[in-house]
């Protein structure tokens, strides 16, 4: 399970980098540095590696969705449906991983 979370996190990081490159090419964002600022960071005591991987996954996932919203605002999607389908696709993948994690922990 831990390997699946790490692999999905890496996939989302790669997609984020690809989308950041695309966004930087838009005329309205040329020579602008985009910063992602986490608004909420609770203090959590983490005692295992899986929890650390989940925290990283959630942060990367959040950044990816924020970036998709920026792309939508910049007019990078042909239609609203393209934007919503991309959001749904990433949410579905994340939900599958998180659901399987919850089911695995419930059976052990």
C-alpha positions in Angstrom: 0.0 0.0 0.0 2.8 2.4 0.9 4.4 1.8 -2.5 1.2 2.7 -4.3 0.9 5.9 -2.4 4.5 6.9 -3.1 4.0 6.0 -6.8 0.8 8.0 -7.0 2.5 11.0 -5.2 5.3 10.9 -7.8 2.8 10.7 -10.6 1.0 13.8 -9.3 4.3 15.6 -8.8 5.2 14.9 -12.5 1.8 16.1 -13.6 2.1 19.2 -11.5 5.5 20.0 -13.0 4.1 19.5 -16.5 1.1 21.8 -15.8 3.4 24.5 -14.2 5.4 24.5 -17.5 2.2 24.8 -19.5 1.0 27.7 -17.3 4.3 29.5 -17.5 4.0 29.5 -21.3 0.7 31.4 -21.2 1.1 35.1 -22.1 -0.5 36.3 -18.9 2.0 34.4 -16.8 5.2 34.9 -18.7 8.1 35.9 -16.4 5.9 35.4 -13.4 6.9 33.0 -10.6 4.0 31.0 -9.3 4.1 30.2 -5.6 2.0 27.7 -3.8 1.3 28.6 -0.2 -0.2 26.1 2.2 -3.0 27.9 4.1 -3.6 25.3 6.8 -0.9 23.3 8.4 -1.9 21.6 11.7 0.6 20.3 14.1 0.4 16.5 13.9 2.6 14.0 15.7 3.4 11.3 13.1 4.7 7.9 14.3 4.9 5.9 11.1 6.2 6.1 7.6 2.8 5.5 6.0 1.4 8.6 7.7 4.3 10.7 6.4 3.6 9.4 2.9 -0.1 10.3 3.2 0.8 13.8 4.4 3.0 14.3 1.4 0.3 12.8 -0.9 -2.4 15.2 0.4 -0.1 18.2 -0.1 0.8 17.2 -3.6 -2.8 16.4 -4.4 -3.9 19.8 -3.1 -1.3 21.6 -5.1 -2.2 19.7 -8.3 -5.9 20.7 -7.9 -5.0 24.3 -7.3 -2.9 24.3 -10.4 -5.7 22.8 -12.5 -7.9 25.7 -11.3 -5.2 28.2 -12.3 -5.1 26.5 -15.7 -8.8 26.8 -16.0 -8.8 30.5 -15.1 -6.0 31.1 -17.6 -8.1 29.5 -20.4 -6.0 26.4 -21.0 -9.0 24.1 -21.3 -11.2 24.1 -24.4 -14.4 23.7 -22.4 -15.5 23.6 -18.8 -16.2 19.9 -19.2 -12.5 19.3 -19.9 -11.6 21.0 -16.7 -14.2 19.2 -14.6 -13.3 15.8 -16.2 -9.6 16.3 -15.2 -10.6 17.2 -11.7 -12.8 14.2 -11.4 -10.1 11.9 -12.9 -7.6 13.0 -10.2 -10.2 12.8 -7.5 -11.2 9.3 -8.5 -7.7 8.0 -8.5 -7.1 9.5 -5.1 -10.3 8.1 -3.7 -9.4 4.6 -4.9 -6.1 4.7 -3.1 -7.5 6.2 0.1 -10.5 3.8 0.1 -8.3 0.8 -0.3 -6.1 2.1 2.5 -9.2 2.4 4.8 -10.4 -1.0 3.8 -7.0 -2.6 4.4 -6.7 -1.0 7.9 -10.2 -2.1 8.8 -9.5 -5.7 8.0 -6.3 -5.9 10.0 
